[in-house]
Every structure is written in structure tokens, then in C-alpha cells.
Amino acid sequence: MTSGVDPNLEYVLDKVFDKEVLFILAGAATLITWAVFGSIASIFKSFSRERTRREVAAYIAEGSMSPDQGERIMKAKEPDD
């Protein structure tokens, strides 16, 4: 009597769960996860930087900060790209 599992699926599962292939797949999944989280962190940094620029511009526009002070703040906040 057969187990009811497609032989092609059984072959693929045997290959995927082979030690070398499983190691490669785990490494690839780790790299992809790292890249996705790195991209998300970069997006949040960009949003934060732009928000700071808008706030500094608003302070300068309302007169509570001089343009020179705003320029110094923005230069101090520039990332080391």
C-alpha cells in the first residue's frame, strides 16, 4: 500500500532536508532577513532626518531660531555616509 504522498514531493523534501541544502537555505534566509531589517532601519533613519529638517525649518520660520543655529544643528546631525 502506498503512503499517499506524491513521489515528486517526497523527492523534493528529501533534497531540501539534506544537511548541505538545509544549511545553504538557512544561510540565505538569514541574509535576506538581515537585508530586509537593514533596509527598514535605513528608511526610519531617513524619515527621522527629514522630520528634524522640517522642525528646524519651522523654528527658523517662526523666528525662535536663527538660520545660523539651524545650519549648525543640521550639520551636527548629518550621518557619516
Protein Blocks (a to p, Z undefined) as FASTA:
>chain_A
ZZhiafklmmmmmmmmpmklmmmmmmmmmmmmmmmmmmmmmmmmmmmmmmmmmmmmmmmm
nopacfklmmmmmmmmpccZZ
